[in-house]
Amino acid sequence: MTVLSIQRRAMGRPPTLHTSYRQTFRLWRGKEWAWLLAGITVAVLWPFIVNAFWLHLSNLALIAVVATVGLNLLSGNARLVSLGQAAFLAVGGFAAGILGAQHGFPFWVCLLTAAVAGALVGILVGVPSLRLKVVYVAITTLALHFAITTMVSIYQVEAVRAHGIVMPIPDLGFVKLGDSRPWFYFLLVVTVLVILAALNIQRSYLGRRWIAVADHEVAARSAGINIAGAKLWAFAISSAIVSLAGALGAYYEGVLTAETYDIQLAIVYLAMIIVGGVGSVLGSVLGAVLLTLLPYMLDFAMKAGGIALSGGSLNGIHSIAYGALILLFLLFEPLGLAAIWYRIRNAGMLWPLKYTPLEAKR
């Protein structure tokens, strides 16, 4: 062993410098176990730390994370811009409402059926999108939004003949989800499973096919990739996850109404992936949490400043805030909150050195 090799071994290499594909695609990179243990501890104690209001917001944020992770697989990794996420939420919500509330099916059957229904609708939308470019795919999903929301509105008026469907309390067999605290633990487990699934999909052959097709369809086709199959899988998986979030949201809210799934909801979810970071699972989490809390933070700030506005004016302020965030992040930080976090993390890992790591992101 030469002196130079001994010096190199003593100095080590930067933690962000990867020398193999195994290092690039692995999920656990050393010190994550300490963070995982700390996260589990905080999650277990969280319902006992916060009050009922913040626990309710935490549950809403977890549902939003599930939907945003699913949307980011389609619009982030496959780069098929979708404006129909509110429609997929409605598909999942009304599938669970019809089976669970009106026909008495078990909770688990309703969740599975909602995901399958969302996947089928996603494939139905994906087929005509195979021959369309990005902008026209967005228009197709926007048309889907109005078609689905109109259908569920007609069903609510003609079949339900009420202002909404009252959802039953989910029964897991060993516990009933009748309170925010058991809901938090259940939603936390579902969210973690969805995040792990999304991370592994991104690392898999399927996820890399999506990226290859998004980068250059002709080159991907010449490499033997089935373009149509890759896009349909992206629509199916993304739609299934979003519809699952819709079913969870319907059960959690307790009342299912068609008015919930308006175009503003679709814009909010699109803002979540733009603000958080397009194509990033971490960005999906950060964007969903921030924009779920944003309306309540704005209301608190205006109340603290002595500004009294009506409900309609508050909704307008919220919409302005969503639009402003989208514009600011597109102009000044296109990679979203995830990129900001990566820079902070790398600065801490490389301190006191000051150089740009060769590999900064997963």
N, C-alpha and C positions, 0 to 999 in steps of 0.2 A: 504494500500500500504506500503510495507516494505521499510526500508532504502536502501536495496540492489537494489530493483526495481527502486527506485527514482534515485539512482546513475547511473544505467544502462540507464535510460531514459535521464538523463542529459548528459551522455557521448555520447549517440547515438550509431550507428553502422557504420562501414565503408561503404561508398557508393558502394563498389564493392561486399559486402556481401549480397547475395540474400537469402530470406527465403521462397520464393514461386515460382512456375512456372510462374505466371503472371509477376513477376519482371524479370525473366530470359528472357522471350520472348517478352517483350514489346519493342516497337520501341522508344518511347519518355521517357527519364529517368530524367526529371527535368530541368536541365539548357540547354537542347538542343534548346529550343525556342530562347534563346539569340543568339546561334550560327546560327540557321536557319535565324533569322532576319538579322544578319550580312552577311550571305551568299547570301541572296536575294538582299541585297543592293549592294554588290560587283558585283553580276551577272548582275544586271540592268545597273550599271555604267561601266562594263568592256569594252564593245565596244567603249565607249567614252574615255577610259583611254589609251588603247593600240593602236599601229599603225596597218596598214592593214596586215602586215606580221604576227604579233603575233595574230591577230584576226583569220587569216587563220589557224595558228597552233592550236588555241583553238578549232576551228570547227573540225579539223582533230582529235584532242584528244577526243572530245565528241563522234564522230562516233566510235573511237576505244574503248571507254568505253562501249558503247552499245554492241559491238561485244564481248568484253572481259567478260562482265557480263554474257552473254549467254553461252560462252564457259566454264566459271567457274562453272556454274550449272551442266554441264555434266562431266567435268574433275575434278572439285573440290568436289562437293557434292556427285554426283553419282560415282565418281572416275573411269569413263570410259575415258581413255586417248584418245584424238582425235587429229589426224594430218590432218584432212580434213576441217579445218575452212576456208581456202582459197577457197575450193570448194563450201562451203555454201555461202560465200560472192559472188562467181561467180553466183551461182543459183539466189540469190536475185538481183544482179546487172543486169543480162541478162533477168530475168523475167520482171523487171521494164523497161529495155531498149526495149524489144520486144513489150510490151504492150503500153508503153508511147510514145516512139519515132517512132515506126513503125506503130502502129495502133491507136494512138491518144487517149488512155484511160486516164481518169483523174488521177491526182497525188495520191489521196487517194486510188483509186482502185489498182493502181500499187503497192503501199506499202503493202496493204493487200494481194494481190496476191503473192507478193514476200515472205511474211511470210508464207503463206499457202504452197507454193511450197517448201520452205525450210523444213517445217515440214514433208511433204510427203517424200521428199528425206531422211530426217533423219530417218523416220520410215523404209524406204526401206533399209537403212544401218543398222538400229538397229536389224532387224529380224535375219540376219545371225550372228549378234554379240551376240545373246542370248546364244549361245552354246560355246562361246569363252571366254578365259581368257583375262586379261588386255592387255598383250603384243600383242596378236593376234587381239584384238579390234583396237589397234593403227595401226596395219598393214592393217586391213580392211579399216579404214578411209583414210590411205595413198593411198591405191588402188583407193578409191573413188576420191581422189584429182586428180590423173592422168587421171582418166576416165572423170570427169567433165571438167577439163581444156582442155582436148583434144577435147571434144565435142563442147565446146564453141569456140575453135579455128577454128574448121571445119566450124561451123555456121558462124563465122565472115568472113571466106574466101569465102565460097560458097554462102551463102545467102545474106550477107551484101555487099560483094565485095568491102570492103574499109578497112582502117586501124582501124576503130572503129565506134561506134554508137554515134552520136551527140544527147545528151539528151535535151529535152525541158526544159524551165524554169518552175519550179513548180508554180502553181497558187492555193493559199489557199482560194480564193474567196474574201477575204478582203485585201490580200497583195500578191505580187509575190516575190518569193525567188530568186531575181536576183543579190543580193549583199551579202557580207559576214555578214553584220550586222543583217538583218532579218534572215539569216541562223543561226546565233548564237543563237538567242532567240528561234527559232523553235527547233533546235537540243538540246538546254538546256532543254526544256519542255519534249521532247521525252526521253532524258537521265534520267531525274528525274523520269518519269513514269516507265521506265524499271528498275531502281534501286529499286523503291518502290515495284514493282511487284516481283523482285527477293528476296527482304527481306521478303516479305509475303509468297512467295513460300517456302523459307527455314524454316519459322516458322510453315508452314502448315503440315497437315498429309502427303501430297505428298512429301515434302522436307525431312521430317523425315523418310519416307519410303526409300528414296534414301540412306540416311546415314546408315540405318539399313542393307540394302542390301549390301552396300559397305563394312561395317564392317564384316559381316558374313552372307553369303547367306543361309546356312543351318539353322541358328538360326532365320533368318527373315522368312524363309518358314515355320518353325515350329510355328511361331507366327501368321501365317495366312496371310502373305504378298504375294501378287501376284508378283513374281520376274519378270516375263516377262513384265507385265503391267508397273511396276515401271521403268524398263529400257527403254521401248518404250516411255513412257511419258518424260523421261529425254532427249532422243534423239530428240523427236518432239519439245519440248519447247525450248531447247537449239538451235536447228537448225533454228527454226522460228525466234528467236531473232537475230542470226548471219546473217541470210538472210535479215532481215529487215535492219540491219546495212549495208549490201552490197548494197541494193537499195538506201539507203540514201547516201552512198558514191558515187554511180554512178551519182545520180542527182547532188550532190554537185560538183563533179569534172567536170561535163559537157560533158565529153567524156568517153565512155565505151570501153575498149580494153581487149582482152583475156590475153595479156601479163602481165597485172597487177597482176593476181592471180597466182603467181609462188609459189614454195615450200618455198622460203625464207619468204614470207608473212605468211605462216602457222607456221613457226618456230618463227617468231616475236610474233605472238599472243600467242603461247605456252610460250614464255619467259615472256610475260606480266603477266600471272597468276602465274608463278613460282616466279618472282621477287616481284610481289605485294602481293601474299599470296594465296595459293591454298585453295579453299573453302570459301573465304572471299569476300564479295561484296566490302568492303572498299579496300581490296587488289587489286581487279579488277580495281577500279578507280585509285589508286596510280600507279599500274604497267602500265596501259594504258597511263597515262599522262607522266610518266617518259620515257617510251620507244618511245613514239611519239616525244618527244623533244630531245631524246638522239642523233640522227644523226645530228641535227642542232647544238647542243651544241658541238659535236665533230668537225664539220666543222668550227665552230667559233673558237674553241681552236687551231686547226691547222693553221687557217688563222692568228690568233693573234701571233702564234709562228713562222710565216714565212715559214710554210711547204706547198708547192704547190704540189698537187697530181691530177692525172687524175680522171675522173668520175668512171672508173672501179676500180681504187685503193681505192677511197673513199668508194665505196660499199663494198669492201673487209674489210676495217677498221671497217665499221658498223657491218658486220657479226662477226668479231672477238670480238667486244664489246658486242654483244648479247650473244655469247657463253661464254665469260668471266663472264658476269653478272649471267647467269644461273648457271655456275659452282660455283661461289663465294657464291651465295645465297643457293644453295643446300648444300654446305659444312658448312657454318658459320651461316646462318639464314634460315633454311628450311621453317619457317612460313612466311617469306617475310617481306615487308615493313609494312604490317598491324600489325605484332607482335611488330615491333619497335615503331610504333605509340602507341600501347596499353601500352607498358612499359613507354613511355614518359607521356602519359595521366595519368596512375595510379600513377606515381611518383609525378605528380603535385597534384592529388586529395588527396594523402595520406601524403603529406609533412606536418609537419617535421618528421612524423613517417617513419620507415624503416622496413617494413615487406612485405612479399608477400601476396597479397590479395587472398582470397579463390576462388573468381570468377573474372577473369580479362578480359574475352572476352565475346562477345555476343554469 
